[in-house]
Amino acid sequence: MSFLIVGLPRSRTAWFSAYFSACGHPCIHEGIKYCHSPEEYKPFMKDFEGDASSAGMLLESDADNVVIIKRNKDVVFDSLLSLNVEFNEPLLEKSLVILEQKMDLMTGLVINFADINSRLEEIHNHCVSTPFNPIIAEQFINMKIELIEIFLRQPEFIGELLWQ
Protein backbone atom coordinates (compact mmCIF):
# COMPACT_ATOMS: atom_id res chain seq x y z
CA MET A 1 0.00 0.00 0.00
CA SER A 2 1.39 3.37 -0.98
CA PHE A 3 -0.48 5.60 1.44
CA LEU A 4 -2.66 5.64 4.51
CA ILE A 5 -4.76 8.59 5.66
CA VAL A 6 -5.99 8.41 9.25
CA GLY A 7 -8.19 10.67 11.32
CA LEU A 8 -10.94 10.48 13.87
CA PRO A 9 -14.41 9.85 12.43
CA ARG A 10 -15.86 12.83 10.53
CA SER A 11 -12.38 13.94 9.40
CA ARG A 12 -13.05 13.67 5.65
CA THR A 13 -11.68 10.15 5.19
CA ALA A 14 -14.52 9.28 2.76
CA TRP A 15 -13.72 12.50 0.91
CA PHE A 16 -10.02 11.56 0.64
CA SER A 17 -10.96 8.11 -0.66
CA ALA A 18 -13.05 9.67 -3.43
CA TYR A 19 -10.45 12.36 -4.19
CA PHE A 20 -7.51 9.99 -4.61
CA SER A 21 -9.60 7.50 -6.58
CA ALA A 22 -10.62 10.33 -8.94
CA CYS A 23 -6.94 11.19 -9.32
CA GLY A 24 -6.28 7.65 -10.57
CA HIS A 25 -5.06 6.14 -7.30
CA PRO A 26 -7.55 3.55 -6.04
CA CYS A 27 -8.18 4.41 -2.42
CA ILE A 28 -10.67 2.55 -0.28
CA HIS A 29 -12.53 4.06 2.64
CA GLU A 30 -12.29 2.02 5.85
CA GLY A 31 -10.70 -0.99 4.16
CA ILE A 32 -10.67 -2.90 7.44
CA LYS A 33 -14.46 -3.24 7.46
CA TYR A 34 -14.15 -5.73 4.60
CA CYS A 35 -11.86 -8.03 6.59
CA HIS A 36 -12.57 -10.70 9.19
CA SER A 37 -9.25 -10.32 11.01
CA PRO A 38 -6.30 -7.93 11.17
CA GLU A 39 -4.26 -10.51 9.25
CA GLU A 40 -6.60 -10.20 6.25
CA TYR A 41 -6.03 -6.45 5.95
CA LYS A 42 -2.66 -6.41 4.14
CA PRO A 43 -3.64 -9.04 1.53
CA PHE A 44 -6.98 -7.27 0.98
CA MET A 45 -5.21 -3.95 0.38
CA LYS A 46 -3.12 -5.32 -2.52
CA ASP A 47 -5.79 -4.09 -4.93
CA PHE A 48 -5.67 -0.53 -3.59
CA GLU A 49 -2.98 2.12 -3.48
CA GLY A 50 -4.38 3.69 -0.32
CA ASP A 51 -6.79 3.55 2.55
CA ALA A 52 -8.49 6.54 4.19
CA SER A 53 -9.67 5.32 7.55
CA SER A 54 -10.76 6.29 11.02
CA ALA A 55 -9.53 2.87 12.20
CA GLY A 56 -6.17 2.95 10.42
CA MET A 57 -4.32 3.85 13.59
CA LEU A 58 -5.34 0.48 15.05
CA LEU A 59 -3.65 -1.59 12.35
CA GLU A 60 -0.13 -2.44 11.39
CA SER A 61 0.39 -0.84 8.03
CA ASP A 62 3.15 -1.08 5.49
CA ALA A 63 2.12 2.22 3.91
CA ASP A 64 5.01 4.18 2.48
CA ASN A 65 3.33 7.50 3.26
CA VAL A 66 1.01 8.37 6.12
CA VAL A 67 -1.16 11.46 6.55
CA ILE A 68 -2.58 12.15 10.01
CA ILE A 69 -5.63 14.42 10.09
CA LYS A 70 -5.96 16.14 13.46
CA ARG A 71 -9.42 17.20 14.54
CA ASN A 72 -10.58 18.13 18.02
CA LYS A 73 -12.21 15.06 19.56
CA ASP A 74 -14.90 17.18 21.25
CA VAL A 75 -15.92 18.58 17.86
CA VAL A 76 -15.93 15.04 16.43
CA PHE A 77 -18.05 13.85 19.36
CA ASP A 78 -20.59 16.64 18.82
CA SER A 79 -20.63 15.98 15.07
CA LEU A 80 -21.33 12.29 15.62
CA LEU A 81 -24.10 13.06 18.10
CA SER A 82 -25.75 15.36 15.55
CA LEU A 83 -26.37 12.37 13.26
CA ASN A 84 -29.61 10.43 13.47
CA VAL A 85 -27.80 7.51 15.08
CA GLU A 86 -28.03 6.22 18.63
CA PHE A 87 -24.65 6.05 20.38
CA ASN A 88 -23.51 4.84 23.77
CA GLU A 89 -22.07 8.27 24.59
CA PRO A 90 -19.62 7.26 27.37
CA LEU A 91 -18.25 4.45 25.19
CA LEU A 92 -18.02 6.76 22.18
CA GLU A 93 -16.13 9.38 24.18
CA LYS A 94 -13.69 6.79 25.56
CA SER A 95 -13.19 5.32 22.08
CA LEU A 96 -12.33 8.73 20.63
CA VAL A 97 -9.76 9.29 23.38
CA ILE A 98 -8.11 5.95 22.64
CA LEU A 99 -8.13 6.52 18.86
CA GLU A 100 -6.56 9.93 19.38
CA GLN A 101 -3.87 8.48 21.66
CA LYS A 102 -3.03 5.78 19.12
CA MET A 103 -2.95 8.36 16.34
CA ASP A 104 -0.55 10.51 18.39
CA LEU A 105 1.94 7.61 18.34
CA MET A 106 2.02 7.57 14.54
CA THR A 107 4.53 9.35 12.36
CA GLY A 108 3.63 11.02 9.12
CA LEU A 109 2.48 14.30 7.63
CA VAL A 110 0.26 15.96 10.24
CA ILE A 111 -2.53 18.18 8.92
CA ASN A 112 -5.08 20.09 10.96
CA PHE A 113 -8.63 19.42 9.76
CA ALA A 114 -9.23 23.12 9.06
CA ASP A 115 -6.16 23.19 6.77
CA ILE A 116 -7.06 20.29 4.46
CA ASN A 117 -8.15 22.48 1.53
CA SER A 118 -5.22 24.88 1.74
CA ARG A 119 -2.72 22.01 2.06
CA LEU A 120 -4.31 19.59 -0.40
CA GLU A 121 -1.44 19.85 -2.88
CA GLU A 122 1.04 19.01 -0.11
CA ILE A 123 -1.10 16.04 0.99
CA HIS A 124 -1.40 14.85 -2.63
CA ASN A 125 2.35 15.09 -3.21
CA HIS A 126 3.07 13.31 0.06
CA CYS A 127 0.86 10.35 -0.89
CA VAL A 128 1.42 9.86 -4.62
CA SER A 129 3.98 10.69 -7.27
CA THR A 130 1.64 11.81 -10.04
CA PRO A 131 1.30 15.56 -10.57
CA PHE A 132 -1.29 17.46 -8.57
CA ASN A 133 -4.25 18.43 -10.77
CA PRO A 134 -5.71 21.75 -9.61
CA ILE A 135 -8.92 21.20 -11.60
CA ILE A 136 -9.72 17.91 -9.83
CA ALA A 137 -8.69 19.53 -6.55
CA GLU A 138 -11.07 22.46 -7.11
CA GLN A 139 -13.93 20.11 -7.94
CA PHE A 140 -13.39 18.18 -4.72
CA ILE A 141 -12.79 21.22 -2.52
CA ASN A 142 -16.28 22.31 -3.55
CA MET A 143 -17.80 18.92 -2.64
CA LYS A 144 -19.12 17.66 0.63
CA ILE A 145 -18.96 13.87 0.75
CA GLU A 146 -20.74 12.03 3.53
CA LEU A 147 -21.82 8.46 3.92
CA ILE A 148 -25.51 7.78 3.45
CA GLU A 149 -25.42 5.33 6.33
CA ILE A 150 -23.00 5.39 9.19
CA PHE A 151 -21.28 2.02 9.40
CA LEU A 152 -21.58 1.19 13.08
CA ARG A 153 -21.17 -2.56 12.90
CA GLN A 154 -17.41 -2.95 12.73
CA PRO A 155 -15.76 -6.37 12.66
CA GLU A 156 -15.51 -7.76 16.21
CA PHE A 157 -11.72 -7.60 16.22
CA ILE A 158 -11.80 -3.77 15.93
CA GLY A 159 -12.99 -3.60 19.54
CA GLU A 160 -10.18 -5.93 20.57
CA LEU A 161 -7.62 -3.72 18.82
CA LEU A 162 -9.13 -0.58 20.35
CA TRP A 163 -8.99 -1.79 23.93
CA GLN A 164 -5.51 -3.39 23.91
C-alpha positions in Angstrom: 0.0 0.0 0.0 1.4 3.4 -1.0 -0.5 5.6 1.4 -2.7 5.6 4.5 -4.8 8.6 5.7 -6.0 8.4 9.3 -8.2 10.7 11.3 -10.9 10.5 13.9 -14.4 9.8 12.4 -15.9 12.8 10.5 -12.4 13.9 9.4 -13.0 13.7 5.6 -11.7 10.2 5.2 -14.5 9.3 2.8 -13.7 12.5 0.9 -10.0 11.6 0.6 -11.0 8.1 -0.7 -13.0 9.7 -3.4 -10.5 12.4 -4.2 -7.5 10.0 -4.6 -9.6 7.5 -6.6 -10.6 10.3 -8.9 -6.9 11.2 -9.3 -6.3 7.6 -10.6 -5.1 6.1 -7.3 -7.5 3.6 -6.0 -8.2 4.4 -2.4 -10.7 2.6 -0.3 -12.5 4.1 2.6 -12.3 2.0 5.9 -10.7 -1.0 4.2 -10.7 -2.9 7.4 -14.5 -3.2 7.5 -14.1 -5.7 4.6 -11.9 -8.0 6.6 -12.6 -10.7 9.2 -9.2 -10.3 11.0 -6.3 -7.9 11.2 -4.3 -10.5 9.2 -6.6 -10.2 6.2 -6.0 -6.4 6.0 -2.7 -6.4 4.1 -3.6 -9.0 1.5 -7.0 -7.3 1.0 -5.2 -4.0 0.4 -3.1 -5.3 -2.5 -5.8 -4.1 -4.9 -5.7 -0.5 -3.6 -3.0 2.1 -3.5 -4.4 3.7 -0.3 -6.8 3.6 2.6 -8.5 6.5 4.2 -9.7 5.3 7.6 -10.8 6.3 11.0 -9.5 2.9 12.2 -6.2 3.0 10.4 -4.3 3.8 13.6 -5.3 0.5 15.1 -3.7 -1.6 12.4 -0.1 -2.4 11.4 0.4 -0.8 8.0 3.1 -1.1 5.5 2.1 2.2 3.9 5.0 4.2 2.5 3.3 7.5 3.3 1.0 8.4 6.1 -1.2 11.5 6.6 -2.6 12.2 10.0 -5.6 14.4 10.1 -6.0 16.1 13.5 -9.4 17.2 14.5 -10.6 18.1 18.0 -12.2 15.1 19.6 -14.9 17.2 21.2 -15.9 18.6 17.9 -15.9 15.0 16.4 -18.0 13.9 19.4 -20.6 16.6 18.8 -20.6 16.0 15.1 -21.3 12.3 15.6 -24.1 13.1 18.1 -25.8 15.4 15.5 -26.4 12.4 13.3 -29.6 10.4 13.5 -27.8 7.5 15.1 -28.0 6.2 18.6 -24.7 6.0 20.4 -23.5 4.8 23.8 -22.1 8.3 24.6 -19.6 7.3 27.4 -18.3 4.5 25.2 -18.0 6.8 22.2 -16.1 9.4 24.2 -13.7 6.8 25.6 -13.2 5.3 22.1 -12.3 8.7 20.6 -9.8 9.3 23.4 -8.1 5.9 22.6 -8.1 6.5 18.9 -6.6 9.9 19.4 -3.9 8.5 21.7 -3.0 5.8 19.1 -3.0 8.4 16.3 -0.6 10.5 18.4 1.9 7.6 18.3 2.0 7.6 14.5 4.5 9.4 12.4 3.6 11.0 9.1 2.5 14.3 7.6 0.3 16.0 10.2 -2.5 18.2 8.9 -5.1 20.1 11.0 -8.6 19.4 9.8 -9.2 23.1 9.1 -6.2 23.2 6.8 -7.1 20.3 4.5 -8.1 22.5 1.5 -5.2 24.9 1.7 -2.7 22.0 2.1 -4.3 19.6 -0.4 -1.4 19.8 -2.9 1.0 19.0 -0.1 -1.1 16.0 1.0 -1.4 14.9 -2.6 2.3 15.1 -3.2 3.1 13.3 0.1 0.9 10.4 -0.9 1.4 9.9 -4.6 4.0 10.7 -7.3 1.6 11.8 -10.0 1.3 15.6 -10.6 -1.3 17.5 -8.6 -4.2 18.4 -10.8 -5.7 21.8 -9.6 -8.9 21.2 -11.6 -9.7 17.9 -9.8 -8.7 19.5 -6.5 -11.1 22.5 -7.1 -13.9 20.1 -7.9 -13.4 18.2 -4.7 -12.8 21.2 -2.5 -16.3 22.3 -3.5 -17.8 18.9 -2.6 -19.1 17.7 0.6 -19.0 13.9 0.8 -20.7 12.0 3.5 -21.8 8.5 3.9 -25.5 7.8 3.5 -25.4 5.3 6.3 -23.0 5.4 9.2 -21.3 2.0 9.4 -21.6 1.2 13.1 -21.2 -2.6 12.9 -17.4 -3.0 12.7 -15.8 -6.4 12.7 -15.5 -7.8 16.2 -11.7 -7.6 16.2 -11.8 -3.8 15.9 -13.0 -3.6 19.5 -10.2 -5.9 20.6 -7.6 -3.7 18.8 -9.1 -0.6 20.3 -9.0 -1.8 23.9 -5.5 -3.4 23.9 
